[in-house]
């Protein structure tokens, strides 16, 4: 047997190392597709939405603490990228919506 013949254990190690190195890059390709999917709309009958008097149209709000010009789009809890709100995790809210926890974006 030649001393220059490759060791089968070495080949196996290199194949596993190459696969392990490529795995994070391949996984990264799959993640944006999942992140691009939008959040489901916040249902008006959701307990948190009811507790904070959430409405999809700020102009129609009759809540005593409502201030004209305030809506989800200019609230500090709103995330424009996915129309999410940190007060309603896992749901999207209407940019023109409003709730009693509204706080002016800094």
MARGUBA-955689 format. One record per residue (C-alpha): residue number from 1; residue in three letters; x, y, z. Coordinates in Angstrom, 1 decimal. Example, Ala and Ser with C-alpha at 12.3 -4.5 7.8 and 13.67 -1.06 7.14 Angstrom:
! residues 2
- resi	resn	c1	c2	c3
- 1	ALA	12.3	-4.5	7.8
- 2	SER	13.7	-1.1	7.1
END
This chain:
! residues 106
- resi	resn	c1	c2	c3
- 1	UNK	0.0	0.0	0.0
- 2	UNK	1.3	3.4	-0.9
- 3	UNK	2.1	5.9	1.9
- 4	UNK	0.6	8.6	-0.3
- 5	UNK	-2.9	7.0	-0.2
- 6	UNK	-5.4	9.2	1.5
- 7	UNK	-6.7	8.0	4.9
- 8	UNK	-10.5	7.2	4.8
- 9	UNK	-10.9	8.7	8.3
- 10	UNK	-9.4	11.9	7.0
- 11	UNK	-11.8	12.0	4.0
- 12	UNK	-14.7	11.4	6.3
- 13	UNK	-13.6	14.2	8.7
- 14	UNK	-13.2	16.6	5.8
- 15	UNK	-16.6	15.8	4.4
- 16	UNK	-18.2	16.3	7.8
- 17	UNK	-16.3	19.6	8.4
- 18	UNK	-17.4	20.9	5.0
- 19	UNK	-21.0	20.1	5.7
- 20	UNK	-20.9	21.6	9.2
- 21	UNK	-19.3	24.8	7.7
- 22	UNK	-21.9	25.1	5.0
- 23	UNK	-24.9	24.4	7.3
- 24	UNK	-25.2	27.9	8.9
- 25	UNK	-25.1	29.6	5.4
- 26	UNK	-27.8	27.3	4.0
- 27	UNK	-29.9	27.8	7.1
- 28	UNK	-29.6	31.6	6.7
- 29	UNK	-31.1	31.3	3.2
- 30	UNK	-34.2	29.7	4.6
- 31	UNK	-34.8	32.2	7.4
- 32	UNK	-35.6	35.3	5.3
- 33	UNK	-38.5	33.5	3.6
- 34	UNK	-40.0	32.8	7.0
- 35	UNK	-39.4	36.3	8.3
- 36	UNK	-41.0	37.8	5.2
- 37	UNK	-44.3	36.3	6.0
- 38	UNK	-46.5	38.9	7.7
- 39	UNK	-47.9	38.7	11.2
- 40	UNK	-51.6	37.9	11.6
- 41	UNK	-53.8	40.9	12.2
- 42	UNK	-54.7	41.6	15.8
- 43	UNK	-58.4	40.5	16.4
- 44	UNK	-60.5	43.1	18.0
- 45	UNK	-61.9	40.5	20.4
- 46	UNK	-58.3	39.7	21.7
- 47	UNK	-58.3	40.2	25.5
- 48	UNK	-55.3	42.6	25.4
- 49	UNK	-56.9	44.6	22.6
- 50	UNK	-60.1	44.9	24.6
- 51	UNK	-58.2	45.9	27.7
- 52	UNK	-56.3	48.7	25.8
- 53	UNK	-59.4	49.8	23.8
- 54	UNK	-57.6	49.0	20.5
- 55	UNK	-59.3	50.3	17.4
- 56	UNK	-58.2	49.9	13.8
- 57	UNK	-59.2	53.5	13.0
- 58	UNK	-57.8	56.1	15.4
- 59	UNK	-60.2	58.8	14.0
- 60	UNK	-63.2	56.7	15.3
- 61	UNK	-61.9	56.4	18.8
- 62	UNK	-64.1	57.8	21.6
- 63	UNK	-61.7	57.0	24.4
- 64	UNK	-61.2	59.8	26.9
- 65	UNK	-57.3	59.7	26.6
- 66	UNK	-57.3	59.8	22.8
- 67	UNK	-55.5	62.8	21.4
- 68	UNK	-56.1	63.8	17.7
- 69	UNK	-53.1	63.0	15.5
- 70	UNK	-52.1	60.0	17.6
- 71	UNK	-52.1	56.6	15.9
- 72	UNK	-50.0	53.4	15.8
- 73	UNK	-47.7	54.7	13.2
- 74	UNK	-46.4	57.4	15.5
- 75	UNK	-46.3	55.3	18.7
- 76	UNK	-43.1	54.2	20.3
- 77	UNK	-44.3	50.6	20.6
- 78	UNK	-45.0	50.3	16.8
- 79	UNK	-42.6	48.6	14.4
- 80	UNK	-43.1	49.7	10.8
- 81	UNK	-41.1	46.8	9.2
- 82	UNK	-43.8	44.2	10.1
- 83	UNK	-46.6	46.5	11.4
- 84	UNK	-46.0	44.8	14.8
- 85	UNK	-46.6	46.3	18.2
- 86	UNK	-44.6	45.3	21.3
- 87	UNK	-47.8	45.4	23.3
- 88	UNK	-49.4	42.8	21.1
- 89	UNK	-46.6	40.3	20.4
- 90	UNK	-47.2	38.0	17.5
- 91	UNK	-49.8	40.3	15.8
- 92	UNK	-49.8	43.2	13.4
- 93	UNK	-51.7	46.3	14.0
- 94	UNK	-53.1	48.9	11.6
- 95	UNK	-50.8	52.0	11.2
- 96	UNK	-53.9	54.2	11.5
- 97	UNK	-55.1	52.2	14.6
- 98	UNK	-54.9	53.4	18.2
- 99	UNK	-54.9	52.0	21.8
- 100	UNK	-55.0	53.5	25.2
- 101	UNK	-51.2	52.7	25.7
- 102	UNK	-50.2	55.1	22.9
- 103	UNK	-47.0	56.9	23.6
- 104	UNK	-45.4	59.5	21.3
- 105	UNK	-42.4	58.1	19.4
- 106	UNK	-39.2	59.7	20.5
END
